[in-house]
Amino acid sequence: MGDRPVRCAVEGGVATITLDSPGNRNALSRALLAGLHEALDRAEQPDVRVIVLTHTPPVFCAGADLKERSDAPSDSKPMVRAMQRLSEVDQPTIAAVLGPVRAGGIGLMASCDLVVVQPDVTFAFTEVRLGLAPAIISVPILQRCPWTKLAAPFLTGEVFDARDALEMGLVTHVAGAVPAAVSTLVAGIVAGAPEAVAATKRLLRGDRPWAEMQALSERLFASPEGTEGMRAFAEHRPPAWKVPTPASGQRGN
């Protein structure tokens, strides 16, 4: 795939997709998402039994490319489709995470069936601090986790660690040696019959309101709060949120 920000290698029935744009912390740019879709085109072929999504360190994924999002109208379709493909492809998908994950990157990770992370990995849903909401990514995340476990990190944007992520169900494995743990999982998967494994994966998945969450995400990216949040991020300052004022004649209780 040349100099594109995503690499895909297939060996022994395993397609390893590597997010390879460390210069922008593997942010979800248009180029990275296009490369991810190209990699998934290869990974979805019949000679592949397992798909491993990993990254070039130090960061797994920093979330949306805010510069791109602030310079052009929001189009979430490539991100939505990438998460759908990781969720719905017949082959089991494994996220191998060696570094921090933020916002949309957590959605990409959570769309995989199995998530293996190092003990020192940290996470944060930073959307509310940017005038946004974790709308699209809530689809795979709420499929994995009870909402009560997500309330504090969703509403505060606070950083949490691998132990917290495991306890809430966001990740499936915390391992000091991520590649070894992934290899063990791969060996277990390929020991099963391909059609039986695909059918079992479908049993684990339910219906998800992707279109509704895509519309919400795009509306918030284009909103005054989203615009201010992204501008403040770029300018390295706290955002100046405007507190809504009651309508004329309206009183609080």
N, C-alpha and C positions, 0 to 999 in steps of 0.2 A: 504493500500500500504506500510505498515511497515515503514522502515527508508528511503524510497526513497524520492528524493527531490521535489516531486509533490504529492499533496493529491487531492482526488476527493470524494465529498459527494453529494448524491442525496436525495433531500427532497422536497415533494410537487411539483414535476415536474421540479425542478430547480437543475441543476448540477453545483456545485461550485467547480471549479478547482483552487487550491492554489499552487502557486510557493513557495516552502518551503525550500529554501537553502540560508538562510540569511548569512551564513558564507562566501560565495563568492558573496554576493549581487545578488543572483538569476541569476548569469551569465549563459549563454546558453551552458552549458557543455553537453557532450554526455549523461550523466546520467539524467540531467534535461530534455533534449529533449525526451529521451526514456520514462521518466515518464509522460511527457506531452502527448505523443502519447497513452500511456496506459490509461491515464485519458480520452482522447478524445474517445477512443474505448468505454468506459462506457457511456460517455455523449451523444454519437450519437444514443443511443438506443431509441425505440419508447416511453418509459415512460417519456422522458425528453422533456420539452417544451422550455426551455431557458438554455443557458450555460453562466455562469459568470466566467470570468478569473480574479483572484485576487492574492494576494501575502502576505507572511509574511513580515512585516516591518523590517527595514526602507526603503529598496529599492525595487521598482517594478522589475526592471531588468537592470543590468549593461551592457548588450550587450553580444557579443561573449566572450567565455572563452579563453582569449588570450594565456594563458599558454598551453592549449590543442592545439590551432591552431598553435602555434609556434613549438610544439613538434612532430607534425604529419602532413601528407598531408591534405590539406583542403578538407572536404566533406560537402557540404552545403545541401545535399538532405534532412536530417532530419528537418532542419530549414525551407527549402522551403515547405516541405510537411506539417509542422505544420501550417504555415501561410495559405497555401491553404485550409487546413481542417477547420480552423477557419472562412475563408471567404466563403467556399462553403457548409458547413454543412447546412442542412435544418433548424435547430433551430437557431434563432437569438442568437448572441454572444454579451456579454457586458463585457468590461474591466473595472474593479473597481480599480482605481489607487490611492494609498495613499502615495507614495513616489517617488523619482527621477527615471527617465527613460532615458537611454542612448542607442544610436546606435541601434543595433539589437533588443533591448527591445522595441524601438518605433515601429519597424516593426511588432512585435508580437502584441502589443497594437492596432496598426492601422489596423490589419487584422480583428479585431472585428467590428461588425456593429455599436455598440454604445460604446462610451468611456467616462466614468465619472471620473473626477479627483478632488482632493482637490485643493484649491486656491494656496497653497504654493508649489505645485509640479513643478519641473524644468525638462527641457529636453535639450538634445544636440546630434547632429549628429557628433560624434567625429572621424569618419572614416578618413577624410583627414589628420588629425593630426597623424594618424598611418600609413600613406602611403596606405590607402585603399579608397574605395568609397562606398557610401550607395546603392549598386547595387540591391541586392535582395529586400531589404526593400523599395526601391523606387517604386516597383510595387503597393503594397497597399497604400502607402503614396501619390503617384501621382494620384491615383484614388480618393483620398479624397481632395487633395489640389492643387490649381493652382501652376505651377512651379515658377511663379514670387514671390509667398509668401515663397517659399522654398529656393530661390537662396542664400540669405545671410546665413541662418543657415547651409545649405548644404556645401557651399563653405568655410565658416570660422570655422565651428565647435563651434560657439559661443553658450553659454547657453541662453535659453529663458524660459519664464514662462508660467503659465497656461492661462493667459489672451491672450498672443501671440498665443498660441496653439489653443485656441478657435477661435480667429480672422482668422487664416489661414485655419481653418476647420479640423485640426488634431484631435481635441477632439470635442465631441458633447455637453458635460455638464461639468460645473465647479460648484461643490457643497461643501458647508461646511460640510455637513453630507453625505458622499458618500454612506454608506449602505442604508440610507433612500431614497436617490435618485434612487439607483439601485432597491430597492423594489418597488418603484412607477412605474418604467419602466417595471419590471417583471409583475406586476399586469396588466398593459396595454396590454402587449403581450399575456398573457394567456387568456385574455378576448376575443381574436380573435380566429377564427377557425384555427386549425393547418395547414391544407393544404393551406388555403388562406394566412397565415403568411409566409409559406415557398415560395409560389409563389411570394409574394410581395418582399421578400428578393432577389429573383433571378432577379427581375426587377431592383434592385438597383446596380447590379454587371455587369461588362463588361469583355471582354477578356483581358488577361494579359500575357506579354511575360516572363513567369517564367524561361524557359530553358535558354534563352539568358542572363538574369540577373544572374542566377546561375553560368553560365560559366564565366562571367565577375568577379563576386565576388571571385571565386576560383582562377582565374588567378592572381588577385591582392594580395590575401593572400599569394601566393607563389612567388610573385615578389620581387626583391631586396628592393624596397621601403617598401613593407609590412613587410618583414623580419626585416629591420632596425627600422621601426615604432614600432613593437611589442617588439623588443629587448630594444629599448629606454624606452618604457613604463615599462618593467620589471626592468630596471636599474635606473628608476626615474631620467632620464635626457632628455634634448631636443633631438629629432632625428637629425641626420646629413644628411640632404638631399643632393644628388648629382644633381647639375644643369646640364641638358643635354647640350652638346656642339654641335655647328653646324657641319654638315658633311664637309669633306674636299672640299674646293672650293665653299662652300655655303655661301652666304652673306645675312644678314638681310636687310629688306627694310627700 
